[in-house]
Amino acid sequence: MGNEAKVTGLELLAAAKAADELDKFLGVIAKVVGKLKAQPDVAAQKLAQALGEVAKTLQVVENSASEYLSLGIDKGALATKSKLLLEISSGSLATEVKRGRGHCHVIGNIYWTYLDKWFARVLKKTNDYDAIRTVFQRLGNADDDLFNDLEQLAAKLEQEAGEVLDLVVKRQEKKAQARVLSALPTLQPVRKTMSKTMQTLYGMKTEFIDISGTA
């Protein structure tokens, strides 16, 4: 194994861009929350569900990055949590990310089946309606780009875990710890972006659950 598997700026830039674009999409939706509240509809529950689908991907990727970094930060973690390294490097992370991906076709189906009629009625074909329609069209087709970029970052972490595990097996724990920590400065910015986006998502999901009148 060599250094080629190190977490690089390429995957991080793509993942950060994806999370940032998602955050901008949410900003478009947030602009019309007040208008939608004024004319509530049970479809709001479906919108909360759609936002939850988006949150799944960010949550799984952020959790994986956090767990990986903890191996270099927590004292003795490489020895006591070597099972985590083994699980990540053997493909469990990729499986979890695939399971947690936003399933964008679900978002698209929710929009066209439940939300479009509500938005058209409330926003009356305004610029807001056009903007939010564009956002959901984009989200409905994001499996192959936005969410794929996030998945590629998780895959890179999986490769890197294999490198670190190799060092642990060779009893080179200091080198293994240094290798994990070397990813910290580059991973932190994208984690902050994902965390910010998730906060927005969960806040908006709660608002739309309230609008729908369901628990």
N, C-alpha and C positions, 0 to 999 in steps of 0.2 A: 504494500500500500504506500502511496505517496502523498504529497501535499495537495494534489489536484482536487481533493474532496473538500478542502477547507471552504467554510461558508464565505462566499465572495459577494462583492458589491452588486453583481449582476442580478442574482436572485433577490437580494434585499431591495434593490431599487424597484424591481418589478412588483414585489409584494407590497412595498410602501405605496407605490403608485396605484395599485389595485385598491388598497384600503382607503387611500385618499379620495379616489374616484367614487367609491361607495359612500364615503362621508358627504361628498358633494351631492350625490343623488338624494341622500337623506335630507339635505338642506332644501332641495326643491320640494320634497314632500312636507317638510316642516312649515314652509311658507303658507301652506293652505290648511293647516290644522284648524285654525280659528274658523274658517269658512265651513269646514266639514263638521265641526262641533255645532255650528248653528243649525245644521240640517243633518242630525245623526241618522245613521242607518245601521242595520244589523250587519251589513257588509264590512263595517269597521272591525268586527271580529276576524274576518278573513284577512284584512289588511294586517292586523296584529300577527296573524299566522305567517303571512308573507315576510314580515320583518324578522320573525323568529327564524325563518329559513336562512335569511342572510346572516344572522348572528351565529348560526351553527358553525359555519366555516371559519369565521374569525376566532371563535372561542376555542376550537380544536387546535388551530395553528398556534395561537398564543399560549395555550396550555403546554403544548409540546416544547415550545421554545423556553418557557419558564422552567419546566422540569429538567430540560437539558442543561441550562445554565446553573441550576441548583447543584448539579453534580460537581461543579468547580468551586462553588461558593460555600456550601455547607461542609463543615469539617468532617473528614472521613467518609464523605458520601460516595466517593468512587469505590470504596471497599464495601460499604454497607448496602449500597444501592446498585451494585453491578448488574443486578437482574434487570433494572430499568434500561441500562445501556444495551443489554442483550436483547430485550424486547424491542427497543427502538431500531437497533441495527438489523434485526431479523425481519422487519416488515410490519410490525404491529402499528407503527405510527401511520404508515401509508394507508393501512386498512381503516384506521380511525378517521383519517382525513377524508377518505372517499365516502365513508359512512356519514360524515358530518358536513359534507359539501352542501351548498345551498339548494341543490336539486332545482335548478333555475326553471326547468319546465313546469314545476309545481307553481312557482311564483307567476309565471306567465299564464297558467291556467286559472289561478285565483284572480288575476287581474281581469282577464277577458270574461270570465264567468260571473264575477261578483262586483268588481270595483269600477269597471269602466262606466257602467250605467249610472252609478252613484256620482262619480266625478263629473260626468257629462251634465247631470241634473243640477249639481251644486255650482259648478264652475262655468256653466253655460257657454261652452266653447270659447273661453277666454284664452289669453296667452298662458295662464296657469294650467288650464286643461291640456293644452298642447305640450307644455313642458313636462307635466307629470306623466302624460301618455308616453313621451319619449323615454323617460326614466324607466318605466316598467317594461317597455319594449327592450331596452338595453339589459335590464336585469333578467328578463325572460330568456335571453340568449347569451348569458355570461359564463356558462359552464366551461366554454372553450378558451376564454381569455382571462377575465378578471379573477374568477375563482381558481382557474388553472394556475395562474401565477402564484397564488397562495399555496397551492398544493405542491408546486415545484420547490418552494422554500422548505416545506416540510420534508420533501424527498432529499433535499441537500443536507438537512439536519440528520436524516437517517444515514446517509453516507458518512457524514462526519462522526456519528456515534460509532460506526464500525472502526474508524481510525483510532478513536479514543479507547475503544474496547481492546484493540490490538496492543496498545501501550499498557493497559491494565494487566492483560494476560502476561505480558513480558515483565511485570512488576515495576514498570516505570511510571509510578503514580504521579510524581512531580511533573513529568512531561505531559502526562494525561491531563492533569489539572490545568497546566499552563495552556494546553490546547483548547480545553473548554473555555477558559477565561478569555482566550484570544478572540472569541466570537462575541464577547459581551459588548464592546464599543459599537460594533456594527449591527448587532441584533436589537439593541435598546431603542434606537429611533423608530424602527418599524413596529416594535412592540408598543411603543407609546402611541403611534398612529392607530394601530388596531384597537388599543384600549379606548382611545377617544371615540372611535367609530362605534365600538360596542356600547359605550355609555349612551351615546345618542340613540342607538337602536333600541336598547332596553327602555329608555325614557319614552320614546315614541310608541313602542309596543304597549306600554302601560296606558298611555293616553288614548290609544285606539280601543283598548279593552274597555276603558271607561266610557268612551263614546258609544260603544255597542251595548253597554248596560249589562255585560256578562261578567262573570267572575273568572 
